[in-house]
Amino acid sequence: MLEAWIHHVPAWLLVLFRLSGLFLAAPMLSSRVIPMRIKIMTALGLSFCVYPMLLQSPASAGHVTAVVGSGFSFWSMGAMVAAELTIGWLIGYGATLPLMAMQMGGRMIAQQIGLGLAEIFSPGEEQAGLVSALFLLVALSVFVAIDGHLVLVRILVSSFDHVPLGGFRVDRSVFDLVIGLLDSMLDLSLRVAAPLLCLVFLETVATGFIMRTVPQINILSVGFAMRILLGGMLLLAAHHAQVQAFIDTMHRTLAALATFVSGGSPGTG
């Protein structure tokens, strides 16, 4: 009985490493706030739950059997472990990009309305801008509210049906996925920051016009305060649209990741 289970150890380790790759980059799961011991125990628990499911699944049972019945050398096992970590990390990193886009948009907003020097201490990132930290917290809350973390685990588990253990290769589809996700990230960051950028542009034009037409008015003494006040009011007004833009982008990102692991075209448009 013990010998039969020993033959399954290499395949189970590959499952464990693919799941562990998710904890290297996925939203929340890769946070420094979560102790490493908790991450390891969670990955082990998931692997013990997932591996029996793979043995019962018609799509993945053949892949697992092929691994169990083949011999391994140190180098071949190392290459397969690297492949498993890569696909897990890629799925987690892809889901992190929309949150990074929210941070980028918040950083652009803070710089334009005069809050670029306002920083707070963040256990996960040491220091973070005030607006970007706020946007990140909102994005994380929305990510959990739409069950993004559960969808991410489901995508990774479904990858075992389409990507054999140790069979992941970096090819053109990987680059297409990354380029599409980066494009979506930049699009989201601009959509989040666009209302404030337009406001700052109009405020700058109005300030310059007043200074040229009525030079007696010391507009600079109140200009920065007005910019922060108007920026804060517009942030509140645009909050719903910004959150909706994040939700749409996150749904497209998760759909692109699911399509990628199933072997389809990972479009994010």
Legacy VTK file of the C-alpha trace (Angstrom):
# vtk DataFile Version 3.0
C-alpha trace
ASCII
DATASET POLYDATA
POINTS 269 float
0.000 0.000 0.000
2.778 2.392 0.946
4.714 1.596 -2.219
1.648 2.388 -4.323
1.365 5.826 -2.728
5.096 6.484 -3.100
4.686 6.266 -6.875
2.185 9.140 -6.662
4.558 11.479 -4.802
6.199 13.027 -7.920
2.815 13.786 -9.509
1.471 15.182 -6.237
4.548 17.396 -5.888
3.937 18.834 -9.349
0.349 19.612 -8.356
1.626 21.250 -5.180
4.106 23.419 -7.070
1.494 24.572 -9.578
-0.780 25.603 -6.731
2.160 27.194 -4.914
2.903 29.334 -7.960
-0.440 31.026 -7.397
0.725 32.156 -3.958
3.712 33.941 -5.496
1.739 36.592 -7.361
-2.037 36.264 -6.922
-3.998 39.097 -5.280
-4.176 38.706 -1.491
-2.604 35.239 -1.589
0.834 36.727 -2.262
0.503 39.464 0.360
3.309 39.798 2.875
0.683 40.274 5.562
-0.202 36.571 5.330
2.430 34.500 7.200
4.442 32.115 5.063
3.357 29.232 7.284
-0.294 29.919 6.437
0.501 30.033 2.717
2.353 26.717 2.873
-0.413 25.024 4.852
-3.064 26.354 2.456
-1.127 25.152 -0.595
-0.660 21.721 1.005
-4.339 21.512 1.881
-5.380 22.454 -1.641
-2.996 19.910 -3.156
-4.390 17.116 -0.965
-7.900 18.075 -2.101
-7.091 18.557 -5.784
-4.935 15.479 -6.422
-7.695 12.881 -5.761
-9.991 14.933 -8.003
-7.453 14.705 -10.821
-7.311 10.920 -10.475
-11.101 10.771 -10.884
-11.308 13.267 -13.754
-11.316 11.656 -17.232
-9.537 14.684 -18.723
-6.615 14.764 -16.279
-6.350 11.156 -15.073
-4.317 10.191 -18.127
-1.841 13.021 -17.523
-1.388 11.988 -13.897
-1.011 8.318 -14.816
1.680 9.195 -17.353
3.647 11.023 -14.686
3.198 8.240 -12.119
4.324 5.558 -14.551
7.415 7.337 -15.835
10.840 7.516 -14.282
12.425 10.790 -13.224
15.886 12.190 -13.090
16.897 15.178 -11.028
17.093 17.444 -14.088
13.800 16.365 -15.633
11.988 16.804 -12.321
13.560 20.231 -11.863
12.383 21.335 -15.309
8.855 20.106 -14.597
8.775 21.894 -11.234
9.872 25.121 -12.936
7.103 24.699 -15.517
4.485 24.162 -12.800
5.627 27.200 -10.828
5.576 29.286 -14.006
1.996 28.534 -14.969
0.778 29.095 -11.408
2.682 32.369 -11.182
1.422 33.484 -14.604
-2.218 33.005 -13.642
-1.718 34.836 -10.350
0.247 37.675 -11.919
-2.347 38.136 -14.645
-5.064 38.601 -12.027
-2.878 41.111 -10.163
-2.502 43.476 -13.126
-5.957 45.142 -12.765
-5.136 45.943 -9.136
-1.794 47.374 -10.218
-3.701 49.478 -12.753
-5.822 50.935 -9.951
-2.651 51.783 -8.048
-1.136 53.389 -11.127
-4.257 55.470 -11.687
-4.257 56.545 -8.041
-0.601 57.538 -8.273
-1.274 59.690 -11.340
-4.199 61.357 -9.594
-2.168 62.053 -6.449
0.640 63.658 -8.418
-1.727 65.921 -10.326
-3.825 67.162 -7.402
-0.855 67.758 -5.102
-0.936 64.652 -2.907
2.115 62.983 -4.409
4.166 63.482 -1.240
1.448 62.149 1.072
2.479 58.584 1.852
1.316 56.025 4.371
2.973 52.891 5.699
1.613 49.688 4.186
2.612 46.294 5.645
2.442 44.782 2.173
4.377 47.437 0.273
6.337 49.358 2.941
5.171 52.792 1.718
2.333 53.710 -0.604
0.739 56.899 -1.853
-2.443 57.940 -0.092
-4.706 57.791 -3.145
-3.079 54.676 -4.627
-3.411 52.856 -1.283
-7.095 53.838 -1.141
-7.667 52.594 -4.676
-5.875 49.326 -3.901
-8.038 48.689 -0.840
-11.180 49.379 -2.861
-9.966 47.075 -5.640
-9.157 44.275 -3.182
-12.577 44.618 -1.556
-14.310 44.448 -4.930
-12.105 41.508 -5.972
-13.270 39.536 -2.939
-16.883 40.686 -3.383
-17.045 39.283 -6.925
-15.438 36.013 -5.721
-12.339 36.702 -7.775
-10.134 34.629 -5.472
-12.425 31.607 -5.858
-12.577 32.024 -9.630
-8.784 32.200 -9.704
-8.433 28.899 -7.840
-11.068 27.356 -10.106
-9.133 28.472 -13.199
-5.927 26.972 -11.853
-7.624 23.679 -10.986
-9.204 23.511 -14.453
-5.754 23.992 -15.995
-4.878 20.410 -14.996
-7.443 19.175 -17.543
-5.782 21.017 -20.424
-2.120 21.497 -19.469
-0.401 18.203 -18.531
1.757 18.063 -15.421
5.174 19.368 -16.370
3.980 20.027 -19.921
3.676 23.821 -19.826
5.830 25.616 -22.371
6.386 29.320 -22.924
5.251 29.972 -26.495
3.584 32.715 -28.496
0.269 32.300 -26.679
1.966 33.279 -23.416
3.309 36.483 -24.942
-0.087 37.234 -26.499
-1.699 36.801 -23.090
0.807 39.035 -21.294
0.629 41.761 -23.955
-3.161 41.701 -23.883
-3.263 41.918 -20.084
-0.736 44.767 -20.013
-2.768 46.636 -22.617
-5.887 46.143 -20.509
-3.965 47.342 -17.440
-2.872 50.590 -19.093
-6.381 51.154 -20.417
-7.870 50.770 -16.927
-5.322 53.090 -15.303
-6.104 55.825 -17.835
-9.859 55.332 -17.454
-9.517 55.654 -13.684
-7.337 58.771 -13.822
-8.942 60.487 -16.846
-11.628 62.500 -14.961
-9.056 63.960 -12.567
-6.562 64.636 -15.350
-9.214 66.538 -17.300
-10.131 68.503 -14.176
-6.514 69.456 -13.526
-6.113 70.552 -17.145
-9.198 72.771 -16.987
-8.165 74.169 -13.602
-4.693 74.988 -14.935
-6.146 76.736 -17.993
-8.572 78.720 -15.824
-5.797 79.707 -13.407
-3.577 80.884 -16.240
-6.437 82.857 -17.780
-7.210 84.614 -14.483
-3.548 85.420 -13.871
-3.236 86.970 -17.332
-6.465 88.956 -17.234
-6.513 90.000 -13.565
-2.876 89.998 -12.398
-3.835 91.727 -9.123
-5.404 88.497 -7.869
-2.888 86.180 -6.186
-4.458 83.044 -7.569
-1.502 80.833 -6.580
-2.300 81.294 -2.884
-5.580 79.424 -3.291
-4.918 77.485 -6.489
-3.373 74.410 -4.886
-6.035 74.223 -2.186
-8.766 74.527 -4.812
-7.151 71.772 -6.869
-7.159 69.388 -3.896
-10.745 70.326 -2.992
-12.067 69.914 -6.521
-10.065 66.710 -6.941
-11.568 65.215 -3.792
-15.092 66.131 -4.880
-14.569 64.615 -8.320
-13.101 61.466 -6.753
-16.342 60.974 -4.847
-18.424 61.689 -7.942
-16.429 59.323 -10.173
-16.067 56.546 -7.599
-18.888 54.377 -8.966
-17.642 54.628 -12.557
-14.090 53.772 -11.482
-15.244 50.701 -9.556
-17.380 49.570 -12.487
-14.414 49.965 -14.840
-12.338 47.796 -12.501
-15.047 45.123 -12.330
-15.343 44.992 -16.123
-11.568 44.730 -16.543
-11.265 42.046 -13.861
-14.013 39.966 -15.478
-12.274 40.216 -18.853
-8.938 39.324 -17.255
-10.306 36.229 -15.536
-12.048 35.203 -18.756
-8.776 35.626 -20.687
-6.918 33.492 -18.134
-9.596 30.795 -18.303
-9.408 30.811 -22.102
-5.622 30.633 -21.984
-5.469 27.537 -19.779
-8.082 25.834 -21.965
-5.927 26.347 -25.044
-7.961 29.115 -26.690
-7.027 32.607 -27.828
-6.452 34.766 -24.711
-8.044 37.974 -25.943
-8.862 40.656 -23.362
-10.615 43.182 -25.518
LINES 1 270
269 0 1 2 3 4 5 6 7 8 9 10 11 12 13 14 15 16 17 18 19 20 21 22 23 24 25 26 27 28 29 30 31 32 33 34 35 36 37 38 39 40 41 42 43 44 45 46 47 48 49 50 51 52 53 54 55 56 57 58 59 60 61 62 63 64 65 66 67 68 69 70 71 72 73 74 75 76 77 78 79 80 81 82 83 84 85 86 87 88 89 90 91 92 93 94 95 96 97 98 99 100 101 102 103 104 105 106 107 108 109 110 111 112 113 114 115 116 117 118 119 120 121 122 123 124 125 126 127 128 129 130 131 132 133 134 135 136 137 138 139 140 141 142 143 144 145 146 147 148 149 150 151 152 153 154 155 156 157 158 159 160 161 162 163 164 165 166 167 168 169 170 171 172 173 174 175 176 177 178 179 180 181 182 183 184 185 186 187 188 189 190 191 192 193 194 195 196 197 198 199 200 201 202 203 204 205 206 207 208 209 210 211 212 213 214 215 216 217 218 219 220 221 222 223 224 225 226 227 228 229 230 231 232 233 234 235 236 237 238 239 240 241 242 243 244 245 246 247 248 249 250 251 252 253 254 255 256 257 258 259 260 261 262 263 264 265 266 267 268
